[in-house]
Structure formats: C-alpha cells, structure tokens
C-alpha cells in the first residue's frame, strides 16, 4: 500500500509537467506564427510601396514624354495653321483686289457735334463701317478745330477717313431749349464734305455718296444695297417721322417708286429721311449747284439736295423693292447726370482723367 501511493504521486507530477511543456510549446508556436505573419505583412507593405513608387515614376515619365510630344505636335500644328492662314490671307488679298476693283467706294459724310453721347454714337458707327471693304468716312465736326476725342477715335478705327471741322454760324445754332426741327442742322458740315469730294476726286472715280448721321443704326446689308446704285437709290428708314417705318412705295411690276408713305410733311418734293438715299459720285460733278442750304424751311434738306440731281421717276428702289429695313433712326437718349452735377458743384468729376 505505501508503494502504490508513491507511484501515483510520481505519475501525477509527470502528467502536470507534460501539460506545462505542451502549453509552452503551443504558446511559442503561436508567438512564432504571429511574428512571421507580422514580418510577412511588413515585407508585403514595403514591396507594395516600392511597386507603387516605381509605377508613379513610370507614369510621371510617360506623362512628361506625352507632354513633350504634344508640345512638339502643337508647335508643328501652329506652324502649319499659321502657314495656311498666311497663304489664305494672300489668296484673299489677291482675290479681293480683283473682286473689289470694280466696286464703288462708299463715301459716308457724317456731321457730328460735342455732347455726352458723341463718343458712344461714333463708336457704334465705326464698328459697323469697318466691315465695309470699300468705305471712306468723311467725319465733319461742328467745331472751329478738330477735337482730340474725334481724332483719337478715327485713328483707332481702322477706317479710311477724312477728318474735317467747320462750325455752324452762330445765328443758325440751336438754343439750349430749342427743338431739333427749329433750325437746319448739319448744313455747314455736309456741305464741307461735298466740297472735299469735289476738290479731291474726279468724275471718273467710282463712288457712292451717302449721308450717315451719327444718331442712326446701320446694317451692313444697307451698304451692300448701295453697290447696286446706278443713279440715286432709295430705301425705307425705321423709327422716323412718327412712324415705325417711313419708305418709298415701290411698284413690284415696274420696280419704280410711285409714292411715299410719310406722315411728317408728306407734301415735300422728296418726303424721305437723310438716311434713306444715296447717289452716284459723278452726279456731284454733273450738278455743281447741288448743295444743302440754310435758306429753306425745316425738313426740306433732303429735297434740296435731291431736286438738283434727280427726279422722282429716276429713283431706284432698293432693299427688296423697299420691303426691308436696314437703317433705323435710333438716337441715343441723353444721359441723366444729376449725381455728376452734384459732384461738379463740389469741384469733383467721376471721369477725372478719363475720356468718356
């Protein structure tokens, strides 16, 4: 019995020792396994970062190369386009010289006077006229001297021009509160333009004379119509004489002017607006008494010049037999400058040093 107890005790101790060793081995295995996994994960991340870095470098190199190639292509394309444009421009110039050789030059006489909206009005006109290839602008200021404002505008317009200045006689100037129709306007200036044409051109020059007041709006199509003129051409004018349109009445069958729809002084010899007609330059040389006059009643300036150079039955209706409107009497509204007046009283200006 004592011997048996001793054996049992020894066996129990061995079993406990074996279990501890097994647990130790299991823990060691787990620790080793976790360590290996962590090391492998770190190695994977390092390899991934190296791969991403190589890819980024490769992509950047490819982008740089593509950009360089694109730049070279763009430069080649720009050079090619520039060459094509140059050749096209030369071709157009060659064609243009031939195309415009037989086209008449349109001489537009514009009287103008100093006012707040003058530059705005003239800018609108200039930016239409610059699209007319055979055009000469005769701009005549109602002034003793040419002003810097008009000179600068003309110099920057890109137009062929003649700049004149002649003042209206004091006794024919409108007073501050006079209505526009009370006295004839632009007479001296239009006559100065006619005088310049007679002194600087000849009867052999191909040209059209047109009176382009600076308070109108003009379509480019109007000047295309003028090229058809053989004697005196006429057409409708919009927003004038109290009507939506004032126009010659055209007979579709004969293509002749048979009357006029005009509400204001319809008994005039030629009840037409200044912007509603143009004529061949040679008529100025054939009719040397064709001038505007201060000595006629209001509203008869158009009739005064036309009666010297044509008759009603000689008028040529243009603009689709006077069914199309290509010019409007828009007249810019005078600006309200009450705040500016208050500044002026204080000795200040909003436009100090600025040309408006």
C-alpha positions as CSV (number, residue, x, y, z in Angstrom):
1,X,0.0,0.0,0.0
2,X,2.7,2.6,0.7
3,X,4.4,1.6,-2.5
4,X,1.3,2.1,-4.6
5,X,0.7,5.6,-3.2
6,X,4.3,6.6,-4.1
7,X,3.8,5.5,-7.8
8,X,0.5,7.5,-8.0
9,X,2.2,10.7,-6.8
10,X,5.1,10.4,-9.3
11,X,2.7,9.8,-12.2
12,X,0.6,12.8,-11.2
13,X,3.6,15.1,-11.2
14,X,4.8,13.9,-14.6
15,X,1.4,14.5,-16.2
16,X,1.4,18.1,-14.9
17,X,4.9,18.7,-16.2
18,X,3.9,17.3,-19.6
19,X,0.9,19.6,-19.8
20,X,3.0,22.6,-19.0
21,X,5.5,21.8,-21.7
22,X,2.7,21.3,-24.2
23,X,1.3,24.7,-23.3
24,X,4.7,26.3,-23.5
25,X,5.2,24.8,-27.0
26,X,1.8,25.9,-28.1
27,X,2.4,29.5,-27.0
28,X,5.8,29.5,-28.5
29,X,4.3,28.3,-31.8
30,X,1.6,30.9,-31.8
31,X,4.1,33.6,-31.0
32,X,6.4,32.5,-33.8
33,X,3.5,32.3,-36.2
34,X,2.3,35.8,-35.3
35,X,5.8,37.1,-35.6
36,X,6.1,35.5,-39.1
37,X,2.8,36.9,-40.2
38,X,3.8,40.4,-39.0
39,X,7.1,40.2,-40.7
40,X,5.5,39.0,-43.9
41,X,2.9,41.8,-43.8
42,X,5.7,44.4,-43.2
43,X,7.6,42.9,-46.2
44,X,4.5,43.0,-48.3
45,X,3.8,46.6,-47.5
46,X,7.4,47.5,-48.3
47,X,7.2,45.7,-51.6
48,X,3.8,47.3,-52.3
49,X,5.3,50.8,-51.6
50,X,8.3,50.1,-53.8
51,X,6.0,48.9,-56.6
52,X,3.7,52.0,-56.3
53,X,6.7,54.3,-56.3
54,X,8.0,52.6,-59.5
55,X,4.6,52.9,-61.1
56,X,4.3,56.6,-60.1
57,X,7.8,57.3,-61.6
58,X,6.8,55.4,-64.8
59,X,3.5,57.3,-65.1
60,X,5.2,60.6,-64.5
61,X,7.9,59.8,-67.1
62,X,5.2,58.8,-69.6
63,X,3.2,62.0,-68.9
64,X,6.3,64.1,-69.3
65,X,7.1,62.3,-72.6
66,X,3.5,62.7,-73.8
67,X,3.6,66.4,-72.9
68,X,6.8,66.9,-74.8
69,X,5.4,65.1,-77.8
70,X,2.2,67.0,-77.6
71,X,4.1,70.3,-77.4
72,X,6.1,69.3,-80.4
73,X,2.9,68.4,-82.3
74,X,1.2,71.6,-81.1
75,X,4.1,73.7,-82.3
76,X,4.1,71.9,-85.7
77,X,0.3,72.3,-85.9
78,X,0.6,76.0,-85.0
79,X,3.2,76.5,-87.6
80,X,1.1,74.7,-90.2
81,X,-2.0,76.6,-89.3
82,X,-0.1,79.9,-89.4
83,X,1.3,78.9,-92.9
84,X,-2.2,78.1,-94.1
85,X,-3.7,81.3,-92.7
86,X,-0.9,83.3,-94.4
87,X,-1.5,81.6,-97.7
88,X,-5.3,82.1,-97.3
89,X,-4.8,85.8,-96.5
90,X,-2.5,86.2,-99.5
91,X,-5.1,84.4,-101.7
92,X,-7.9,86.6,-100.3
93,X,-5.9,89.7,-100.9
94,X,-5.3,88.7,-104.5
95,X,-8.9,87.7,-105.0
96,X,-10.0,90.9,-103.0
97,X,-8.1,93.2,-105.3
98,X,-9.8,91.6,-108.3
99,X,-13.2,91.4,-106.6
100,X,-13.2,94.9,-105.2
101,X,-11.6,96.5,-108.3
102,X,-15.0,97.3,-109.8
103,X,-16.8,98.0,-106.6
104,X,-17.6,101.7,-105.9
105,X,-16.1,103.3,-102.8
106,X,-18.9,104.4,-100.4
107,X,-18.2,108.0,-99.2
108,X,-20.2,108.5,-96.0
109,X,-20.5,112.1,-94.8
110,X,-21.2,112.3,-91.1
111,X,-21.8,115.7,-89.3
112,X,-21.1,115.4,-85.6
113,X,-21.0,117.8,-82.6
114,X,-19.7,117.6,-79.0
115,X,-22.1,116.1,-76.5
116,X,-22.1,113.4,-73.7
117,X,-23.0,110.6,-76.1
118,X,-20.8,111.6,-79.0
119,X,-18.1,109.0,-78.5
120,X,-20.7,106.2,-77.9
121,X,-22.5,107.2,-81.1
122,X,-19.4,107.4,-83.2
123,X,-18.0,104.1,-81.8
124,X,-21.2,102.3,-82.9
125,X,-20.9,103.7,-86.4
126,X,-17.2,102.9,-86.7
127,X,-17.7,99.3,-85.6
128,X,-20.2,98.9,-88.4
129,X,-18.3,100.8,-91.1
130,X,-15.1,98.8,-90.5
131,X,-16.8,95.8,-92.0
132,X,-17.4,97.6,-95.3
133,X,-14.4,96.8,-97.5
134,X,-14.7,99.8,-99.9
135,X,-15.6,102.6,-97.5
136,X,-14.3,106.1,-96.8
137,X,-15.6,108.0,-93.8
138,X,-15.8,111.8,-94.0
139,X,-16.4,112.9,-90.4
140,X,-17.1,116.7,-90.1
141,X,-17.1,118.3,-86.6
142,X,-19.3,121.2,-85.8
143,X,-16.3,123.0,-84.3
144,X,-13.7,125.6,-85.1
145,X,-10.9,123.0,-84.5
146,X,-10.7,119.2,-84.7
147,X,-11.1,117.7,-81.2
148,X,-8.8,115.1,-79.6
149,X,-11.8,112.8,-78.9
150,X,-12.8,112.5,-82.5
151,X,-9.2,112.4,-83.7
152,X,-8.3,109.6,-81.4
153,X,-11.4,107.6,-82.3
154,X,-10.7,107.9,-86.0
155,X,-7.0,107.0,-85.6
156,X,-8.0,103.8,-83.8
157,X,-10.9,102.9,-86.0
158,X,-9.0,101.1,-88.8
159,X,-11.0,103.0,-91.4
160,X,-10.0,105.1,-94.3
161,X,-11.2,108.6,-93.3
162,X,-11.1,112.3,-93.8
163,X,-11.4,114.5,-90.7
164,X,-12.8,118.0,-91.1
165,X,-14.0,120.7,-88.8
166,X,-16.3,123.7,-89.5
167,X,-18.6,125.5,-87.1
168,X,-22.2,126.3,-87.7
169,X,-22.8,130.0,-88.0
170,X,-23.9,131.4,-84.6
171,X,-27.3,132.6,-85.9
172,X,-28.2,129.1,-87.1
173,X,-27.2,127.2,-83.9
174,X,-29.9,125.7,-81.8
175,X,-30.6,127.2,-78.4
176,X,-30.4,125.0,-75.3
177,X,-34.1,124.5,-75.2
178,X,-34.9,124.6,-78.9
179,X,-36.5,121.6,-80.5
180,X,-34.3,119.8,-83.1
181,X,-36.5,120.8,-86.0
182,X,-36.4,124.6,-85.3
183,X,-33.3,125.2,-87.3
184,X,-31.5,123.2,-90.0
185,X,-28.7,121.0,-88.6
186,X,-25.5,119.7,-90.2
187,X,-25.8,122.0,-93.3
188,X,-22.3,123.5,-93.0
189,X,-20.8,120.1,-92.2
190,X,-22.5,118.2,-95.0
191,X,-21.5,120.9,-97.5
192,X,-17.9,120.7,-96.2
193,X,-18.0,117.0,-97.1
194,X,-19.4,117.7,-100.5
195,X,-16.7,120.3,-101.1
196,X,-14.0,117.9,-100.1
197,X,-15.3,115.3,-102.6
198,X,-15.4,117.8,-105.4
199,X,-11.9,119.0,-104.7
200,X,-10.2,115.6,-104.1
201,X,-11.9,113.3,-106.5
202,X,-12.8,113.3,-110.2
203,X,-15.9,112.4,-112.3
204,X,-14.1,109.2,-113.3
205,X,-13.8,107.9,-109.7
206,X,-16.3,105.2,-108.9
207,X,-18.1,106.2,-105.7
208,X,-21.4,106.4,-103.9
209,X,-22.3,109.4,-101.7
210,X,-24.2,108.8,-98.5
211,X,-25.2,111.0,-95.6
212,X,-24.6,108.9,-92.4
213,X,-25.9,110.9,-89.4
214,X,-24.4,109.7,-86.1
215,X,-27.7,109.1,-84.4
216,X,-28.7,106.2,-86.6
217,X,-28.0,102.5,-86.6
218,X,-26.9,100.9,-89.8
219,X,-27.0,97.3,-91.0
220,X,-24.1,96.1,-93.2
221,X,-26.7,95.0,-95.7
222,X,-27.5,98.6,-96.4
223,X,-24.1,99.2,-97.9
224,X,-24.3,96.0,-100.0
225,X,-27.5,97.5,-101.4
226,X,-25.7,100.8,-102.2
227,X,-23.3,98.9,-104.5
228,X,-26.3,98.4,-106.9
229,X,-26.9,102.1,-107.4
230,X,-26.7,103.4,-110.9
231,X,-28.2,106.9,-110.3
232,X,-30.0,107.6,-107.0
233,X,-31.0,104.7,-104.7
234,X,-33.7,104.9,-102.0
235,X,-34.9,102.6,-99.2
236,X,-37.0,102.5,-96.0
237,X,-35.9,104.0,-92.7
238,X,-37.2,102.6,-89.5
239,X,-38.4,104.6,-86.4
240,X,-38.6,108.0,-88.0
241,X,-41.2,110.7,-88.8
242,X,-43.6,109.4,-86.2
243,X,-43.9,106.0,-88.0
244,X,-42.5,102.6,-87.4
245,X,-41.1,102.9,-91.0
246,X,-41.0,105.7,-93.5
247,X,-40.5,104.4,-97.0
248,X,-40.9,104.9,-100.7
249,X,-43.8,103.0,-102.3
250,X,-42.5,100.6,-104.9
251,X,-44.4,99.1,-107.9
252,X,-43.4,95.5,-108.0
253,X,-44.1,95.2,-111.7
254,X,-42.2,98.2,-112.9
255,X,-39.7,98.4,-110.0
256,X,-40.3,102.1,-109.9
257,X,-41.1,104.5,-107.0
258,X,-44.7,105.5,-107.3
259,X,-45.1,107.4,-104.0
260,X,-44.1,107.7,-100.3
261,X,-45.7,106.7,-97.0
262,X,-44.7,109.7,-94.9
263,X,-46.7,111.2,-92.0
264,X,-44.5,114.3,-91.4
265,X,-44.7,117.0,-94.1
266,X,-45.8,114.4,-96.7
267,X,-46.1,117.2,-99.3
268,X,-42.3,117.6,-99.5
269,X,-40.9,117.0,-103.1
270,X,-39.0,114.1,-101.6
271,X,-40.6,113.1,-98.3
272,X,-37.6,110.9,-97.2
273,X,-35.1,110.8,-94.3
274,X,-31.5,111.8,-94.8
275,X,-30.5,108.1,-94.2
276,X,-33.0,106.9,-96.9
277,X,-31.0,107.7,-100.0
278,X,-27.5,107.7,-101.7
279,X,-26.3,108.6,-105.1
280,X,-23.5,108.2,-107.6
281,X,-20.5,110.4,-107.0
282,X,-20.4,111.6,-110.6
283,X,-23.7,113.4,-110.0
284,X,-21.8,115.9,-107.8
285,X,-19.7,116.9,-110.8
286,X,-22.6,117.0,-113.2
287,X,-24.7,119.1,-110.9
288,X,-22.3,121.7,-109.3
289,X,-25.2,123.6,-107.7
290,X,-26.2,120.6,-105.6
291,X,-25.7,121.8,-102.0
292,X,-27.6,122.0,-98.7
293,X,-29.0,125.3,-97.7
294,X,-29.9,127.3,-94.6
295,X,-32.4,129.3,-96.6
296,X,-35.1,126.6,-96.8
297,X,-37.8,125.6,-94.4
298,X,-37.3,122.9,-91.8
299,X,-37.4,119.3,-93.1
300,X,-36.6,120.1,-96.7
301,X,-32.8,119.5,-96.6
302,X,-33.2,116.1,-98.3
303,X,-35.4,117.6,-101.0
304,X,-33.0,120.4,-101.5
305,X,-30.1,118.2,-102.4
306,X,-32.2,115.6,-104.4
307,X,-34.0,118.2,-106.5
308,X,-30.7,119.2,-108.0
309,X,-29.6,115.7,-109.0
310,X,-32.7,113.6,-109.8
311,X,-36.4,113.4,-110.3
312,X,-38.9,111.0,-108.7
313,X,-39.2,108.8,-111.7
314,X,-35.4,108.3,-111.7
315,X,-35.2,106.9,-108.2
316,X,-34.1,103.3,-107.8
317,X,-36.0,101.4,-105.1
318,X,-33.6,99.1,-103.2
319,X,-33.8,96.8,-100.1
320,X,-36.2,94.2,-101.9
321,X,-38.3,96.9,-103.5
322,X,-38.4,98.8,-100.2
323,X,-39.7,95.9,-98.2
324,X,-36.6,95.5,-96.0
325,X,-35.4,97.9,-93.3
326,X,-31.6,98.2,-93.0
327,X,-31.3,101.6,-91.1
328,X,-33.0,102.9,-88.0
329,X,-33.2,106.4,-86.6
330,X,-32.4,105.3,-83.0
331,X,-30.9,108.5,-81.5
332,X,-29.3,107.7,-78.1
333,X,-31.2,109.1,-75.2
334,X,-29.4,111.9,-73.3
335,X,-28.0,110.5,-70.1
336,X,-29.3,111.6,-66.7
337,X,-26.3,113.1,-64.8
338,X,-27.9,114.6,-61.7
339,X,-25.3,112.9,-59.4
340,X,-22.5,114.1,-61.7
341,X,-23.8,117.7,-61.4
342,X,-23.6,117.4,-57.6
343,X,-20.0,116.3,-57.9
344,X,-19.2,119.1,-60.3
345,X,-20.5,121.7,-57.8
346,X,-18.0,120.2,-55.3
347,X,-15.2,120.6,-57.8
348,X,-15.0,116.9,-58.5
349,X,-15.6,114.6,-61.5
350,X,-16.3,110.9,-61.8
351,X,-14.4,110.9,-65.1
352,X,-11.3,112.8,-64.0
353,X,-8.6,111.9,-66.5
354,X,-10.9,109.5,-68.4
355,X,-12.3,110.1,-71.9
356,X,-15.9,109.1,-71.9
